[in-house]
Amino acid sequence: MSKLIQYASLHATPWKNGGGSTTEITIAPTGATFDNFDWRVSLATIAHSGPFSVFPGIDRTLTLVSGPGVVLDVGNERQVALSEREPVLAFPGETEVYATVASGPTTDFNVMTRRARCSHQLERRVVRDFSQLERRSATTVVFLAEGESLFISSASERVSMVRYDAVVLSTEDVWTLEAGQATVFIVDIIPNEEEGEEE
């Protein structure tokens, strides 16, 4: 069976620097910490300007969910305005990133994978009426970023979601997404063929 993660059951954890908070959606393996997780999916609310935490050996993707956006200085090499125009940013976790908040808090979807063990792909998809999802990896997470509701079904089950809910799909290969209109994030977690030591 698929695992439905209801946003209403989750709790936000304030950042130590007071700049925002993080709501963990799912982590693997179960019960893992920042020191030993393989992958992690969360929502981050950035309320004030400040530096991101550094995570050596971790690859990250941030995607705008709500709010006016945030300007990110990435490794003193480039500046990215995470906004509706450019809503996705991927970067290594060991890179120093500084966030500048000018127009109010912003909420972002955050995927993290430990480079020595796995990688990830993230797709933003707009669903109008029906959309077919064919599995591309052994672990797939579907997150309802925008829209009142979404139904996701396979040959053997049907799951109802409301905004900010997530589902970790079971082993069924083909799923149907159904909504009047919704924006969903589809995250595929891809294990390394041969696990090596972290760089």
Residue pairs with C-beta under 8 A, 6 or more apart in sequence:
1 157
1 170
2 152
2 157
2 159
2 167
2 168
2 169
2 170
3 26
3 167
3 168
4 159
4 161
4 165
4 166
4 167
5 25
5 26
5 165
5 166
5 167
5 168
6 162
6 165
7 23
7 25
7 162
7 163
7 164
7 165
7 166
10 23
10 24
10 25
11 23
12 21
12 22
12 23
12 45
13 21
13 22
13 23
13 24
14 20
14 21
15 21
15 22
15 53
17 50
17 51
18 48
18 50
19 46
19 47
19 48
19 49
19 50
19 99
20 44
20 45
20 46
20 47
20 48
20 105
21 44
21 45
21 47
22 42
22 43
22 44
22 45
22 110
23 42
23 43
23 44
23 45
24 40
24 41
24 42
25 41
25 42
25 43
25 141
25 143
25 166
26 40
26 41
26 141
26 166
26 168
27 37
27 39
27 40
27 41
28 37
28 38
28 39
28 40
28 139
28 189
29 37
29 38
32 38
32 40
34 55
37 112
37 114
38 113
38 114
38 117
38 118
38 189
39 111
39 112
39 113
39 114
39 117
39 118
39 120
39 139
39 189
40 110
40 111
40 112
40 113
41 109
41 110
41 111
41 112
41 141
41 143
41 166
41 187
42 109
42 110
42 112
43 65
43 107
43 108
43 109
43 110
43 164
44 62
44 107
44 108
44 110
45 105
45 106
45 107
45 108
46 70
46 99
46 101
46 105
46 106
46 107
46 108
47 101
47 105
48 101
49 98
49 99
49 100
49 101
50 98
50 99
51 96
51 97
51 98
51 99
52 96
52 97
52 98
52 99
54 93
54 94
54 95
54 96
55 93
55 94
55 112
56 93
56 94
56 198
57 93
57 94
57 114
57 115
57 116
57 198
57 199
58 92
58 93
58 94
58 112
58 113
58 114
58 115
59 90
59 91
59 92
59 93
59 112
59 113
59 115
59 119
59 120
60 90
60 91
60 92
60 93
60 110
60 111
60 112
61 88
61 89
61 90
61 110
61 111
61 120
61 122
62 72
62 82
62 88
62 89
62 90
62 91
62 108
62 109
62 110
63 87
63 88
63 89
63 108
63 109
63 110
63 111
63 122
63 124
63 145
63 185
64 82
64 83
64 84
64 87
64 88
64 106
64 107
64 108
64 109
65 107
65 108
65 109
65 145
65 146
66 106
66 107
66 146
67 104
67 105
67 106
67 107
68 83
68 102
68 103
68 104
68 106
69 81
69 82
69 83
69 84
69 103
69 106
70 81
70 82
70 99
70 100
70 101
70 106
70 108
71 79
71 80
71 81
71 82
71 99
71 100
71 102
72 79
72 80
72 81
72 82
72 89
72 97
72 98
72 99
72 100
73 79
73 97
73 98
73 100
74 80
74 89
74 91
74 95
74 97
75 91
75 95
75 96
75 97
76 96
80 86
80 89
82 89
82 106
82 108
87 124
88 122
88 124
91 97
93 112
109 143
109 145
109 185
111 120
111 122
111 187
113 119
113 120
113 189
114 198
115 198
115 199
116 192
116 195
116 196
116 197
116 198
116 199
117 191
117 192
117 195
118 189
118 190
118 191
118 192
119 189
119 190
119 192
120 187
120 188
120 189
120 190
121 136
121 137
121 187
121 188
121 190
122 185
122 186
122 187
122 188
123 185
123 186
123 187
123 188
124 145
124 183
124 184
124 185
125 131
125 177
125 183
125 184
125 185
125 186
126 181
126 182
126 183
127 147
127 150
127 177
127 178
127 179
127 181
127 182
127 183
127 184
128 179
128 180
128 181
129 178
129 179
129 180
130 176
130 177
130 178
131 176
131 177
132 174
132 175
132 176
132 177
133 140
133 142
133 152
133 174
133 175
133 176
133 177
133 186
134 173
134 174
134 175
135 169
135 172
135 173
135 174
135 175
136 188
137 188
137 189
137 190
138 171
138 189
138 191
139 168
139 169
139 188
139 189
140 168
140 169
140 186
140 187
140 188
140 189
141 166
141 167
141 168
141 169
141 186
141 187
141 189
142 152
142 161
142 166
142 167
142 169
142 177
142 184
142 185
142 186
142 187
143 164
143 165
143 166
143 184
143 185
143 186
143 187
144 150
144 161
144 162
144 163
144 164
144 165
144 166
144 182
144 183
144 184
145 163
145 164
145 182
145 183
145 184
145 185
146 163
146 182
146 183
147 163
147 179
147 180
147 181
147 182
147 183
147 184
148 162
148 163
148 180
148 182
149 160
149 161
149 162
149 163
149 179
149 182
150 160
150 161
150 162
150 165
150 177
150 178
150 179
150 182
150 184
151 158
151 159
151 160
151 161
151 177
151 178
151 179
152 158
152 159
152 161
152 167
152 169
152 175
152 176
152 177
152 178
153 159
153 175
153 176
153 178
154 170
154 172
154 174
154 175
154 176
155 172
155 174
156 172
157 170
157 172
159 167
161 167
169 175
177 184
